[in-house]
C-alpha cells in the first residue's frame, strides 16, 4: 500500500513520492527499513507489537527522512531517542550523521538493535549507544550529553516521558517528538482554548512549543487507529525562561522572595488549577492555598483575576502566582502579629 502523505514543517516543500537519485531516476540505495524489512525483523524475533508498550513501528523511509529534517538538528550533534523499536528512526538519524543514544525498555528489541545498526550502517556503529531502561526512570546517560531529543514516543506514556526527560537532562536544547495527534494538539495549544491544559502549560515551562506536522496512519505497522502529530520544542536559554523573567504581578519580584520559584512550586499550582477546571481559580486553588480567601489574596498579588479559570493563564502567570505565594507566606507572621495588637 502506498504510504500516506506526511505533512511536516521541514523548512521546504516535499513531493509525496519516493526520493530519486540524480542518475537515471532510479531509487537511491537505502539503509533504512521498509515494510518488508520491518516485518522480517519482527518475524525473526517472534515479535507481536503490544499496546502496553505503545509499539507502532514506522515502515516508510521517506517519512523517517522527513522527520529527521523537521528536527532541524545541528550537524553532528548527539541525539537522544526513546523507544527506538526495530530501528527505523535510529537508522535515519545515523544516516544523517548524528551520534545516537537510544533508550529501549523491551529487552528483545534492545538486544537486536545493535546488530541491526551494524548490519545496515556498519560505518555508523561507533556512533550508536544503547541503554536498556525505562525512560520514565532514567537519570543518567553515557557521554557525550545529548543536545536533541528526536523520538517516536510510546503513545501511552508520551507526556510523562517528555516532561521527565526535559527535567532530567537540561542539555537537551531541541526536541521533536511524534505522539498521538490529540496529544500533539494539546501540547501545542495556546491559553484560552478548550484543549489547553496541564501538558500545554508544563511543556512551556521548558521552552517554546509548536506543532510541526501531521503523520498519517499507514506509515506504521501495525497501523494505529488515529493519526500522529509532530511537536517541536526549543528550550529556553538560561535566564530567559518563565522563572527567569520578571513576574507579571505589580507587587511581586523574585528578588524579594529568595529568587525564582522552583519547578515543583509552579507545577503544584498548575495541577491544582486544572484539577477542577470548571471552577474559578479562587475556588480551584483553595486547597493549595489553605482557603479560598487566601487564594484570592495570592492571586491579586500576582495580578491575576481570581474569577478567571486555569485555562486562561499562561505559564508566566503561574510563575507569578508562585512568587506571590512566597511573598504572602513571608508576610503572614507580620499580618498575624498586627491583627493580635
FENLIN-V105520 format. One record per residue. N is the residue number from 1. RES is the residue in one letter. PSI is psi in whole degrees, 0 to 359 (999 if undefined). BURIAL is 1 if it has 24 or more other C-alpha atoms within 12 Angstrom, else 0. D_LAST is the distance of its C-alpha to the last C-alpha in whole Angstrom. Layout:
[[N;RES;PSI;BURIAL;D_LAST] [N;RES;PSI;BURIAL;D_LAST]]
This chain:
[[1;X;138;0;82] [2;X;136;0;81] [3;X;147;1;77] [4;X;154;1;75] [5;X;134;0;73] [6;X;115;1;70] [7;X;106;1;68] [8;X;154;1;66] [9;X;90;1;65] [10;X;15;1;67] [11;X;7;0;67] [12;X;163;0;71] [13;X;145;0;73] [14;X;139;0;75] [15;X;151;0;77] [16;X;72;0;78] [17;X;166;0;80] [18;X;141;1;81] [19;X;136;0;81] [20;X;147;0;85] [21;X;162;0;86] [22;X;341;0;88] [23;X;113;0;91] [24;X;3;0;93] [25;X;12;0;90] [26;X;152;0;90] [27;X;129;0;86] [28;X;142;0;85] [29;X;145;0;85] [30;X;141;1;82] [31;X;355;1;80] [32;X;162;1;77] [33;X;129;1;77] [34;X;185;1;79] [35;X;317;1;79] [36;X;318;0;82] [37;X;320;1;81] [38;X;314;1;77] [39;X;326;1;79] [40;X;318;0;82] [41;X;316;1;79] [42;X;320;1;77] [43;X;317;0;81] [44;X;326;0;81] [45;X;359;0;78] [46;X;48;0;78] [47;X;127;1;75] [48;X;108;1;73] [49;X;137;1;70] [50;X;143;0;67] [51;X;331;0;65] [52;X;322;0;62] [53;X;5;1;63] [54;X;41;1;63] [55;X;110;1;66] [56;X;116;1;68] [57;X;135;1;70] [58;X;131;1;71] [59;X;10;1;75] [60;X;113;1;75] [61;X;323;1;76] [62;X;324;1;75] [63;X;317;1;72] [64;X;313;1;71] [65;X;322;1;72] [66;X;322;1;70] [67;X;315;1;67] [68;X;318;1;67] [69;X;321;1;68] [70;X;336;1;65] [71;X;342;1;63] [72;X;52;1;64] [73;X;152;1;64] [74;X;140;0;64] [75;X;126;0;68] [76;X;4;0;68] [77;X;151;1;64] [78;X;133;1;63] [79;X;136;1;62] [80;X;128;1;61] [81;X;135;1;62] [82;X;134;1;61] [83;X;53;1;63] [84;X;340;1;66] [85;X;235;1;68] [86;X;351;1;72] [87;X;12;1;71] [88;X;305;1;72] [89;X;325;1;69] [90;X;311;1;69] [91;X;323;1;73] [92;X;319;1;72] [93;X;318;1;69] [94;X;319;1;72] [95;X;328;1;74] [96;X;1;1;72] [97;X;12;1;72] [98;X;136;1;69] [99;X;140;1;68] [100;X;130;1;66] [101;X;116;1;64] [102;X;135;1;64] [103;X;117;1;62] [104;X;130;1;64] [105;X;331;1;63] [106;X;116;1;66] [107;X;325;0;68] [108;X;315;0;71] [109;X;321;1;70] [110;X;323;1;69] [111;X;329;0;72] [112;X;329;1;74] [113;X;315;1;73] [114;X;323;1;74] [115;X;323;0;77] [116;X;316;1;77] [117;X;315;1;76] [118;X;325;0;78] [119;X;322;0;81] [120;X;333;1;80] [121;X;66;1;79] [122;X;327;0;80] [123;X;343;0;79] [124;X;0;1;76] [125;X;328;1;75] [126;X;353;0;74] [127;X;5;1;71] [128;X;133;1;70] [129;X;138;1;67] [130;X;135;1;66] [131;X;117;1;63] [132;X;109;1;64] [133;X;165;0;60] [134;X;120;1;58] [135;X;336;1;56] [136;X;347;1;53] [137;X;352;0;53] [138;X;139;0;54] [139;X;344;0;52] [140;X;158;1;55] [141;X;155;1;58] [142;X;151;0;61] [143;X;153;0;62] [144;X;157;0;62] [145;X;134;0;58] [146;X;143;1;59] [147;X;358;1;58] [148;X;147;1;59] [149;X;120;1;58] [150;X;120;1;61] [151;X;148;1;62] [152;X;92;1;63] [153;X;142;1;60] [154;X;127;1;60] [155;X;326;1;59] [156;X;344;0;57] [157;X;24;1;55] [158;X;309;1;55] [159;X;312;1;51] [160;X;320;1;50] [161;X;314;1;53] [162;X;310;1;52] [163;X;322;1;48] [164;X;315;1;49] [165;X;321;1;51] [166;X;323;1;49] [167;X;319;1;47] [168;X;331;0;49] [169;X;84;1;51] [170;X;349;1;50] [171;X;342;1;53] [172;X;114;1;54] [173;X;332;1;54] [174;X;145;1;56] [175;X;136;1;56] [176;X;114;1;59] [177;X;147;1;59] [178;X;126;1;61] [179;X;175;1;59] [180;X;145;1;60] [181;X;321;1;60] [182;X;320;1;57] [183;X;320;1;55] [184;X;317;1;56] [185;X;321;1;55] [186;X;317;1;51] [187;X;322;1;51] [188;X;359;1;52] [189;X;148;1;50] [190;X;157;1;48] [191;X;143;1;44] [192;X;345;0;45] [193;X;163;0;48] [194;X;327;0;49] [195;X;0;1;49] [196;X;129;1;47] [197;X;204;1;45] [198;X;311;1;43] [199;X;323;1;46] [200;X;314;1;46] [201;X;314;1;43] [202;X;323;1;43] [203;X;325;1;47] [204;X;347;1;45] [205;X;326;1;43] [206;X;329;1;46] [207;X;184;1;48] [208;X;133;1;50] [209;X;137;1;51] [210;X;152;1;55] [211;X;128;1;57] [212;X;0;1;60] [213;X;173;1;63] [214;X;138;1;64] [215;X;129;1;67] [216;X;167;1;69] [217;X;328;1;70] [218;X;2;1;73] [219;X;4;1;73] [220;X;155;1;71] [221;X;127;1;73] [222;X;154;1;72] [223;X;128;1;71] [224;X;171;1;68] [225;X;340;0;67] [226;X;165;0;65] [227;X;167;1;65] [228;X;162;1;63] [229;X;151;1;61] [230;X;135;1;60] [231;X;129;1;57] [232;X;139;1;56] [233;X;130;1;53] [234;X;116;1;53] [235;X;143;1;50] [236;X;139;1;48] [237;X;151;0;48] [238;X;131;0;46] [239;X;357;0;43] [240;X;358;0;44] [241;X;180;1;43] [242;X;329;1;40] [243;X;346;1;37] [244;X;2;1;39] [245;X;157;1;38] [246;X;140;1;35] [247;X;161;1;33] [248;X;340;1;34] [249;X;143;1;30] [250;X;343;0;29] [251;X;4;1;26] [252;X;146;1;27] [253;X;132;1;29] [254;X;324;1;30] [255;X;333;0;30] [256;X;347;0;26] [257;X;31;0;26] [258;X;19;0;29] [259;X;179;0;32] [260;X;151;1;33] [261;X;156;1;33] [262;X;162;0;35] [263;X;315;1;38] [264;X;326;0;36] [265;X;313;1;33] [266;X;317;1;35] [267;X;328;1;37] [268;X;322;1;35] [269;X;318;1;33] [270;X;313;1;37] [271;X;317;1;38] [272;X;321;1;35] [273;X;326;1;36] [274;X;354;1;39] [275;X;330;1;39] [276;X;70;0;39] [277;X;344;1;40] [278;X;346;0;40] [279;X;157;0;37] [280;X;162;1;34] [281;X;327;1;32] [282;X;318;1;29] [283;X;318;1;31] [284;X;328;1;33] [285;X;7;1;30] [286;X;315;1;28] [287;X;319;0;29] [288;X;318;1;29] [289;X;340;1;25] [290;X;336;0;24] [291;X;161;0;24] [292;X;323;0;25] [293;X;318;0;22] [294;X;322;1;21] [295;X;320;1;25] [296;X;320;1;24] [297;X;313;1;22] [298;X;315;1;24] [299;X;317;1;27] [300;X;322;1;26] [301;X;328;1;25] [302;X;357;1;28] [303;X;25;1;30] [304;X;134;1;31] [305;X;120;0;31] [306;X;340;1;30] [307;X;357;1;33] [308;X;166;1;35] [309;X;163;1;37] [310;X;324;1;38] [311;X;352;1;41] [312;X;348;1;40] [313;X;142;1;38] [314;X;173;1;40] [315;X;326;1;39] [316;X;331;1;38] [317;X;327;1;35] [318;X;324;1;34] [319;X;319;1;34] [320;X;322;1;31] [321;X;319;1;29] [322;X;319;1;29] [323;X;318;1;28] [324;X;325;1;25] [325;X;320;1;24] [326;X;314;1;24] [327;X;320;1;22] [328;X;319;1;20] [329;X;322;0;20] [330;X;323;0;19] [331;X;344;0;16] [332;X;313;0;15] [333;X;319;0;13] [334;X;318;0;11] [335;X;319;0;10] [336;X;319;0;9] [337;X;321;0;7] [338;X;323;0;5] [339;X;330;0;6] [340;X;345;0;4] [341;X;999;0;0]]
